[in-house]
């Protein structure tokens, strides 16, 4: 069992930056592929970014390419989402997710955090 805890959300002005963190419990963190998703009010949860356990591959939603960067530190059992040039449309609850077997853009990850709110003001 893996527990995921997100942090780093908050209120930021458009054009600003935030870095989200997701700390994982347990051992062997490097075997878990990790993803970030978000859900805005009244909308379905959507894929944001994902990174393989090794860290050697990452993928992004078109809406965040060039602005967001996913990374991980396996020694610290933590995955990050660096968000730059934030827009009001990025406002959402951001969730991290992990799976030892699944890597992709849908919600088939096994473990989920509780979410952290990101609000971007115009």
Secondary structure, DSSP 8 states (H G I E B T S, - for coil): ---EEEE--EEEETT--EEEEEEE-SS-GGG-EEEEEEE-TTS--EEEEEE-TTSS-EEE-TTTTTTEEEEEETTTTEEEEEE-S--GGG-EEEEEEEESS--SSSS--SEE---EEEEEE-
